[in-house]
Amino acid sequence: MQPSTQNRNRRTPNVRALFDILMGFIYAVVGGLLALAPYIHLKLPILSDAMVQLFGGACVLYGGFRIYRGVKTLYSS
């Protein structure tokens, strides 16, 4: 038996919302590590410490946005 169209449409936003939340946490954690890289003695030879911190901060902000969007989608459905 195939699920009805209504059930399938109701399930899709939940999966997308959970994916957004999970990816948001991943972005935030990686961004936090990059933002704190000079303090935890993590050296990236390609970029300067200031650029790594700036990119890490941007990743934290984007991760927060993804979490917000996922929670908003999860509770609006």
N, C-alpha and C positions, 0 to 999 in steps of 0.2 A: 504494500500500500504506500502510496505517496502522500506526504503531508499536504494539507490544503494550502492554497496560495496565501491565505490570511495568516496561518501559522508560520509559514516560511518568511513572510515579510516582517512579522513581529520578532522573529528570532534574529534576523540579520543586523538590526541596530545594536542588539546586545553583544553580538560577537565583535562588531566594529568598535563599540565602546570599550569592551575589555581589551581589545588589541591596542587602542589608543592609550589606555591607562598603563598597560604593560610597557609599551614603547616609551611612554612619558617617563616612567621610572628608570628605564635603561638610559635614556638621554640625560636625565637629571644626575644619575650616579656617575656616568662617564664625564659629564660636564663638571661635576663637583671634584672629581679626581684631577681633571685638567686644570681647574681653577686653583686647586691647592698643590699643583705639581711642584712649584719651587720650594714649598714648605715641607713636602714629604720626600724631597730629593729625587724627583722623577725628572730626568733630563730628556728632552726631545731635541736632537741636534738640528732638525730642519728649521724650527722656528725659535724666535727669541722667547724669553719667559713672559714678557708682556703680551705677546700675541697669543701664546698658549692660554694665559689667564683670560684674555678677552674672548677667545673662542670657547673656553670652558664656561664662562659666564653666559654666553649666548646659548650654549647647549642647555644650561640649567633653565634659562628662561623658556626655551622652546619645549623642554620637557614639562615644565609647569603648565604651559599652554595645552600640550597634548593631554595631560592629566585632567585639566579643567574641561576640555572638550569631551573627553570620554565620560567623565562624571555627569556632565550636563546631558549628554545623549542617553546615558543609562537611566537617569531619573526622569527624563522627559517622555520616555516610552512606557 
